[in-house]
Amino acid sequence: MRQERRTLEVDTCKLQQMPANPTVAPLVHAEITGPGGPAFNVLTAEARDLQKLLQSGSLRSVDLIEAYLAQIQRHNGYLHTVISTVPKDMLLKTAQSLDDERLANKTRSPLHGIPILLKDNIATHPSLGVKTTAGSLALAGSEVPKSMNITNGWSAVGGQTQSACVRGDVNPDDRKHKHSNPTGSSSGPAVAAPAGFAPFTVGTETEGSLIVPAAKAALYAVKPTTSIVPQDGIVPVSHNMDAAGPMTKSAYDLAMLHDHLVTPGKREGESQECHTAAATGSWDGIGIATLDPEVPGSLTVRTLGELIDFDKQNSLSLTRTEAPNQDPMIEARSQNVSSDMYGHHLNHFRNVAKNKALDPVLSEFNVDVVIAPADSLLTCLAWRSGYSVASLPLLYLDYNRRPFGLAHIASAHQERLLIQLMSAWEATFEKRKPLSQIPE
């Protein structure tokens, strides 16, 4: 969906859109030096490395806040990624408190003192100074009773942001899977991470909203098995199909953040060991196979021209209104679906996706995961089955430098396996590159 170009004021929060062809400043290597001397780069820094610098005393959490806020100030004007931040004085006060705790040998978790950016459909209490709007003007004045049980922090607007990987404005004719579009409702956090706005981010997904934007930003991401991450405090499409998940620059960071998101006791079929233990960098124990599908020769539509003719002959007459994108909501409102009918259809497509699609393939070919292009229908199978799906950075397009990647899916509660594969992938292939290191 293309966002109208305007300035939207929501209380003290402002999202400013740029003219149609803005002058774009290049993303820079922002080298920040802590009190102990070592520098870190907001474009490349991983949470694991930042935590080591914090533990050694070479860096403070207040340094991180200053660095990431400066990067947001420098580049958010044309990326349209962050809709609001906790006021700087509050962030610095919290960061100083966490620094003091560290000096007193008290650390809360491996994420202690690391800033995080959250998608704007994740509830943040008004006392933090940020609203929860889901990027919608209709929710601009809303207030939530409490923050979701995820690290309190920054919020990112979903929907139509500007890809950090493609210079210039979004082409208005590009649909969500085209090259200038960052894709999906988690495009806010997906663009923010490679732009150096935070070490890692949290998005949400029904179908593809984490995986496809992550692939277009050269990020690792996972949509966890449905229900193991709490849904309270998330503006959903469906509580039965949605999940919040991490978007990170490395497999280890993803494992750390995933451990923080998952509700204790919800890892059915898995050990309670932290998922970071699965980030081994090894392919040991992972079954691998390739697929060479046969296309039936009986297909009546076999060329683009035949497909165009078929569409013309079988097109449906649609009634356009002033707001055509309202049609699905109007139609949904007119339906009278009982709880029993909803449950029947939910169970039906759960059964089809699990028992007639994914599970037979995994069993028959004795493989652990299925891998496909990130913008394929694999994410559709994930939301229908409730199984976990994750992204893998792959390569960069020659003509515009945009990353593209793969998605991989396993059966329910196999996040450890997916993380091991991501870690092995990262150890085997060339590491993801910051934007300034991608050849023109």
Buried (B, 14 or more C-beta within 10 A) or exposed (E): EEBEEEEBEBEEBEBEBBEEEBEBEEBBBBEBEBEEEBBBBBBBBBBBBBBEBBBEEBBBBBBBBBBBBBBBEBBBBBBBBBBBBBEEEBBBBBBBEBBEBBEEEEBEEBBBBBBBBBBBBBBBBBEBBBBBBBBBEEBEEBEBEEBBBBBBBBBBBBBBBBBBBBBBBBEEEBEBBEBBBBBBBBBBBBBBBBBBBBBBBBBBBBBBBBBBBBBBBBBBBBBBBBBBBBBEBBBBBEEBBBBBBBBBBBBBBBBBBBBBBBEEEBBEEBEEEBBBEBBBBEBEEEEEEEEEEEEEEEEEEEEEEEEEEEEEEEEEEEEEEEEEEEEEEEEEEEEEEEEEEEEEEBEEBBEBBBEEBBBEBBEEEEBBBBBBBBBBEBBBBBBBBBBBBBBBBBEBBEEEBBBBBBBBBBBBBBBBBBBBBBBBBBBEEEEBBBBEEBEE
